Amino acid sequence: MPCLADIQIRDPFVLTAPDGEYYLYGSTDPNIWSGPGIGFDTYRSTDLEHWEGPIPAFRPPPGFVGTTEFWAPEVYAYRGRYAMFATVNGPDVLRGTHAFIADTPAGPFLPHSDGALTPPAWQCLDGTLHVDADGDPWMVFCHEWQQVHDGGMHAVRLTQDLRAAVGRPQFLFNASEAPWAHDVRASMVAEKAATYRFACYVTDGPFLHRTPEGTLLMLWSTMGATGYTMGLARSSSGHVRGPWEQLAEPLWDRDGGHGMVVRTHDERLLVTWHEPNSTPDERAVLREIVDDSGRLRLA
């Protein structure tokens, strides 16, 4: 069975399943940037070291609106079934996050939401599920920097069945608010950078985590001084609506990011992300993490 070093994957997400197993999802198409969208695979493990797979978790049915850029699947146990939030693009739609549903973590997942849960006129990606203290589901997602220059983080409430958004998205923060965010033009070749008149800041890969003290944190990624960078924001109210403040130091700044927090069957806390940020070399990383006075740090 392959280990993590054998699996090319971006945007890794690990589901801790109730049967003692773990499921690894991510952007797994061979050409995820411009090739035809094949779908999403999953890998299954009992020890987080050796993984069985790939197992086809989603394949687009005939007539599905998404044809390319199948990105960042996240899977949650929800009301007795398994809900996947994933981003797709197509010739008749803008890039956005859709919900899919299955009876088992391995799938097969089927389209569930009424199209994208993100606004149809917005270029969006990386929707992540958060259920608040009242039991209301929310999706936090990124409004793409390619459309608005300074990428935005937004939250939208969902219907209880996850089929549709309720009301307008609520703005949370811009990427440039983080002290560790850098203008993405600095990492472009000069000819491409010159096509952008304004500074450009990336929002990518949000994931919400509640600490034992009740602090609500958000992991999210952008481009930093040394490449792809993952940091933390903290909700002052403890609610997804915020207001959100950016913690001063990034969690990881060595050309890796798009992370999430995993609680293992033996109650350890791990964080996973992909590194490096270049295709086809990206691999999932798993590291122990510690809740430390309302923030997270690597053990």
C-alpha positions in Angstrom: 0.0 0.0 0.0 1.3 3.5 -0.8 2.5 5.9 1.9 1.9 9.7 1.8 5.2 10.2 0.0 3.8 8.1 -2.9 0.6 10.0 -3.4 0.5 13.2 -5.5 -2.2 15.3 -3.9 -3.1 18.9 -3.2 -5.5 20.4 -0.6 -5.4 17.3 1.6 -8.4 16.6 3.9 -8.5 13.7 6.4 -11.8 12.4 7.7 -11.7 10.4 11.0 -14.3 7.8 10.3 -16.3 6.1 13.2 -15.2 2.6 12.2 -11.6 3.2 13.2 -10.4 4.2 9.7 -9.2 7.4 8.1 -10.1 8.7 4.7 -7.8 11.0 2.7 -9.3 13.3 0.0 -7.8 16.0 -2.1 -7.2 17.4 -5.6 -6.0 14.3 -7.3 -6.5 14.8 -11.1 -3.2 14.4 -13.0 -3.7 17.8 -14.6 -5.7 19.8 -12.1 -5.0 23.2 -13.6 -6.4 22.9 -17.1 -7.1 19.3 -17.9 -10.5 17.6 -18.1 -12.0 16.9 -14.7 -11.8 13.2 -13.9 -13.2 13.4 -10.4 -12.1 12.9 -6.8 -10.4 9.8 -5.3 -10.0 8.8 -1.7 -7.5 6.7 0.2 -8.3 4.6 3.3 -6.0 3.9 6.3 -6.0 2.5 9.8 -2.6 4.0 10.9 -2.3 7.3 8.9 0.9 5.8 7.4 -0.2 3.2 4.8 -3.1 4.0 2.5 -5.3 1.8 0.4 -6.3 3.3 -2.9 -7.0 5.2 -5.0 -10.7 4.6 -4.5 -13.0 6.5 -6.9 -15.1 8.7 -4.6 -16.8 10.9 -7.3 -17.1 10.8 -11.0 -19.2 13.4 -12.8 -22.4 12.1 -14.2 -23.6 12.9 -17.7 -24.7 16.5 -18.0 -22.8 17.7 -14.8 -21.9 21.4 -15.1 -18.3 20.9 -13.9 -15.8 19.8 -16.6 -12.4 21.0 -15.2 -10.6 22.2 -12.1 -12.0 19.7 -9.7 -10.4 21.0 -6.5 -10.3 20.7 -2.7 -12.9 18.1 -1.7 -13.8 18.1 2.0 -16.0 15.4 3.5 -18.0 15.6 6.8 -20.3 13.2 8.6 -23.7 15.0 8.5 -27.1 13.8 9.6 -26.3 10.1 9.1 -24.7 10.6 5.7 -21.5 12.0 4.3 -21.4 15.5 2.7 -18.6 16.6 0.3 -17.9 20.2 -0.4 -15.7 20.6 -3.5 -14.9 23.2 -6.2 -15.5 22.7 -9.9 -15.4 24.8 -13.1 -17.2 24.5 -16.4 -17.9 26.3 -19.7 -21.3 27.6 -18.6 -20.5 28.4 -15.0 -17.9 30.3 -13.0 -15.7 28.3 -10.6 -17.6 27.6 -7.4 -18.2 25.1 -4.5 -20.9 22.5 -4.8 -22.2 20.0 -2.2 -22.3 16.2 -2.9 -23.7 13.4 -0.8 -23.0 9.7 -0.1 -23.9 7.0 2.3 -20.3 6.0 3.0 -17.0 7.9 3.3 -15.7 6.1 0.1 -18.7 7.2 -1.9 -19.9 7.1 -4.5 -20.8 10.8 -4.0 -23.6 12.3 -6.1 -24.4 16.0 -6.8 -26.6 17.3 -4.0 -26.8 21.1 -4.1 -28.8 23.1 -6.6 -25.7 24.1 -8.5 -22.9 26.0 -6.7 -23.5 27.2 -3.2 -21.3 30.2 -4.0 -22.7 33.2 -5.8 -23.0 32.4 -9.6 -21.4 35.8 -10.6 -18.4 35.3 -8.3 -15.2 33.3 -9.0 -15.0 31.2 -5.8 -13.3 28.2 -4.4 -12.5 26.2 -1.3 -15.8 26.0 0.6 -15.6 24.5 4.1 -18.4 23.5 6.4 -18.9 25.0 9.9 -21.9 24.2 12.1 -22.5 26.9 14.7 -23.7 26.5 18.3 -27.3 26.7 17.2 -26.9 23.9 14.8 -27.0 26.1 11.7 -24.7 25.0 8.9 -22.4 27.6 7.3 -20.0 27.5 4.4 -16.8 29.6 4.5 -15.3 30.2 1.1 -12.8 32.3 -0.9 -13.8 35.0 -3.4 -10.9 34.7 -5.9 -8.2 37.3 -6.1 -8.3 36.9 -9.9 -11.7 38.6 -9.9 -11.2 41.1 -7.1 -7.4 41.5 -6.7 -7.5 41.4 -2.9 -9.0 38.0 -2.2 -12.0 38.0 0.2 -13.0 35.5 2.8 -16.8 35.1 3.1 -19.4 33.0 5.0 -22.9 32.0 3.9 -25.5 30.2 5.9 -26.9 27.0 4.3 -30.2 25.3 4.5 -30.3 22.4 6.9 -30.2 19.9 4.0 -27.2 21.7 2.5 -28.9 22.0 -0.9 -28.9 25.9 -1.1 -27.5 29.1 0.4 -29.7 31.3 2.6 -29.3 35.0 2.0 -26.3 36.9 0.9 -22.7 35.9 1.8 -21.2 37.9 4.7 -17.8 39.4 4.3 -15.2 38.3 6.9 -11.8 39.8 5.8 -9.5 40.5 2.9 -6.2 38.6 2.4 -4.1 41.8 2.7 -5.2 42.1 6.3 -2.7 39.4 7.3 0.8 40.7 8.1 2.3 37.6 6.5 0.4 38.0 3.1 2.5 39.3 0.2 1.5 40.6 -3.2 1.3 37.5 -5.4 2.8 39.5 -8.4 6.2 39.1 -6.7 6.1 35.4 -7.5 5.2 35.8 -11.2 7.4 36.3 -14.1 7.7 40.0 -15.0 5.6 39.8 -18.2 2.6 38.2 -16.3 3.0 40.5 -13.3 2.8 43.5 -15.6 -0.7 42.5 -16.7 -2.1 43.3 -13.2 -2.4 47.0 -12.4 -3.1 46.6 -8.7 -1.6 44.6 -5.8 -3.0 41.0 -5.7 -3.5 39.0 -2.5 -4.6 35.3 -2.5 -7.2 33.8 -0.2 -7.1 30.0 -0.1 -8.0 26.9 1.9 -10.1 28.0 4.9 -10.8 25.5 7.7 -12.4 26.3 11.1 -11.3 24.8 14.4 -12.8 25.3 17.9 -10.3 25.1 20.7 -11.1 23.5 24.1 -11.4 27.1 25.6 -14.1 27.9 23.0 -11.9 30.1 20.7 -12.9 29.8 17.0 -9.8 29.8 14.8 -9.5 29.7 11.0 -6.6 28.2 9.2 -6.1 29.8 5.7 -3.4 30.2 3.2 -1.9 32.8 0.9 1.4 33.7 -0.7 4.0 34.9 1.8 7.6 36.0 1.8 9.0 32.5 1.1 6.2 31.0 -1.0 2.9 29.4 -0.1 2.1 30.2 3.5 -0.6 29.1 6.1 -1.6 31.3 9.0 -4.4 31.7 11.5 -7.3 34.1 12.1 -9.3 34.3 15.3 -13.0 35.3 15.7 -13.4 37.9 18.5 -17.0 36.9 19.0 -16.5 33.1 18.8 -19.0 33.1 15.8 -18.3 32.5 12.2 -19.5 36.1 11.5 -16.5 37.4 13.4 -15.0 40.0 13.5 -11.8 38.2 12.6 -8.3 39.3 13.6 -5.2 37.9 12.0 -2.6 36.3 14.2 0.8 37.9 13.8 2.9 34.9 12.9 2.1 32.3 10.2 1.8 28.6 11.3 3.8 27.4 8.3 5.7 29.6 5.7 7.9 27.1 3.8 6.0 26.8 0.5 3.2 24.7 1.9 -0.4 25.2 2.9 -4.1 24.6 2.4 -4.4 22.8 5.7 -6.9 21.3 8.1 -7.0 19.9 11.7 -7.4 16.2 12.3 -8.4 14.6 15.6 -7.2 11.0 15.6 -9.0 8.0 17.2 -6.6 8.2 20.1 -7.4 11.9 20.6 -4.1 13.3 19.2 -4.4 16.6 17.3 -2.7 16.7 13.8 -2.6 19.2 11.0 -2.2 18.3 7.4 -1.2 20.5 4.4 0.4 20.0 1.0 4.0 20.9 0.2 5.7 22.0 -2.0 3.2 24.1 -3.9 4.5 23.0 -7.3 3.0 20.3 -9.5 3.6 17.4 -9.8 5.7 17.4 -6.6 3.1 18.2 -4.0 2.5 15.7 -1.2 0.4 15.6 2.0 2.1 16.3 5.3 0.9 15.2 8.8 2.3 17.0 11.9 1.3 17.0 15.5 -0.2 20.3 16.7 -1.0 21.8 20.1 -3.8 24.0 21.3 -1.9 26.8 23.1 -3.8 29.6 24.8 -6.4 30.2 22.1 -4.1 29.5 19.1 -2.4 26.5 17.4 1.3 25.7 17.2 3.3 22.9 15.8 4.4 20.4 18.5 
